[in-house]
Amino acid sequence: EHEDTGLLLQPLLEGQNYGAAAADGTQCSSVSVSRSSPAKRDCLVVAVLCFGNLINFMDWFIVPGILLDIQKYFRLSDGKTGLLQTVFTLCYMLAAPIFGYLGDRYSRKIILAAGIFFWSGVTLGSSFITELHYSIFVLSRGLVGIGSASYSTVAPTIIADLFEEGKRTTVLSIFYIFIPVGSGCGYMLAAAMAKITGDWHWAFRVTPCMGGLALLLLILLVPHRIQRKTAAHRALSISGTIQRAPEKPEVHRTAKTTWCQDVGSLAKNCSFVCSSLGLTAMAFVTGALGMWVPLFLYRAQVVQGIVPPCLQESCNSSNSLIFGGITTGTGILGVIAGAEAARRLRKINNKADPLICATSMFISALCLYIALMVAQTNILSTFIFIAFGELFLSVNWAVVTDILLYVVTPRRQSTAIALQILVSHLLGDAGSPYLIGVISNAIQAKNIPSLQWSFRSMQYSFVICAFVGVFGGGFFLLTSFYVEEDRKEAQR
């Protein structure tokens, strides 16, 4: 990997030559900057990226927030209902490698801007689709997934360029907090708009306005080119003077290797492969929970006699509001706790990151299993154990990404993130919502139609998520066996 090191240092060395030229009286591009100015700029960039991530995941979870209304509006079975999120995720994951390739070679700012504009426009358009055009509604969710992929693939690499390894985990934690926050806000926004207006279509007309604001901020505040902060860069900036590199577009990311060669190299990276499979298990569980939990809770409450069956057009959305709040709160706590645990435990164990992920997956699987078992008798206990399950799942978000960023060389990171997105969604949440729905349909078909079996079919199909969570913990344990060696190799 000596080629990588040369590519990374080349802009800095060229900057030094420019400084040397000044001694001979020639023009130079060195500029003196205060230490606070770049820091403020970096914070503004991160704030814009976090805002975009918030909207991205709000769009993602609008449909689950009003799932019962959509199911009644289009007259869908559980299987066809689950297809909505599956199509979204399939398009998302198939587009991710394309944007990963583009992000390693072209302007990432332009890619982000185009993605925000595209998904906001499609979301707005989907709010005008009638009940006779369900196939168009499905297509619109797929197109939104393509726009979202451009953002999720490229945005983390900009953060990786802005901050060195010590600060990067903290900043990534802040960025990834907006996954559960955005998801929870998506549920709450959808439920609130459906309740206020009496029409669920209005839930799809808020995030496009927020997307327009994010696009404007991106254009105004995010630089066109961002040079990776390295140890060499830090050494140059200690004196308060930074040599500006020649105006070449992201030289260190333009490598003389093909995409297939990059993929082949990543496939030999055991830490990357095992952690990606662990993330796949996380995605499977979160995809199924995110799609079906509000509906599952509603059916549990109907069986217990807490709420009546929904017969009118606008159904009770209180479960979506509560689950959205749980997702937001546990997400923030989980990401912060994961980052802090990683920061502290790395000092005493170099394998701390994958071990944290493995432990949290095992605990989460146990909590989710208990939640399913008590759902028919005690709804409060169900909420509590679901909250703990989501809390321990959220512990892993920033930690998994940080593992990738230090076991993969910088010029392959966009490609690595894109591949991780592809694998985790292909084998994870692309299929889990649909699979849960199909299993639920099959169980209902074998029994007499009733409210009891409507609940039990969902309960039994959900059990698979607990077992998948255990497998995820096992893959993170495997990661711990290779992470030290792969980290050293990436640094070389």
Secondary structure, 3 states (H helix, E strand, C coil): CHHHHHHHHHHHHHHHHHHHHHHCCCCCCEEECCCHHHHHHHHHHHHHHHHHHHHHHHHHCHHHHCHHHHHHHHCCCHHHHHHHHHHHHHHHHHHHHHHHHHHCCCCHHHHHHHHHHHHHHHHHHHCCCCCCCHHHHHHHHHHHHHHHHHHHHHHHHHHHHHCCHHHHHHHHHHHHHHHHHHHHHHHHHHHHHHHHHCCHHHHHHCHHHHHHHHHHHHHHHCCCCCCCCCHHHHHHHCCCEEECCCCCCCHHHCCCCCHHHHHHHHHCCHHHHHHHHHHHHHHHHHHHHHHHHHHHHHHHHHHHCCCCCCCCCCCCCHHHHHHHHHHHHHHHHHHHHHHHHHHHHCCCCCCHHHHHHHHHHHHHHHHHHHHHHHCCCCHHHHHHHHHHHHHHHHCCHHHHHHHHHHHCCHHHHHHHHHHHHHHHHHHHHCCHHHHHHHHHHHHHHCCCCCHHHHHHHHHHHHHHHHHHHHHHHHHHHHHHHHHHHHHHHHHC
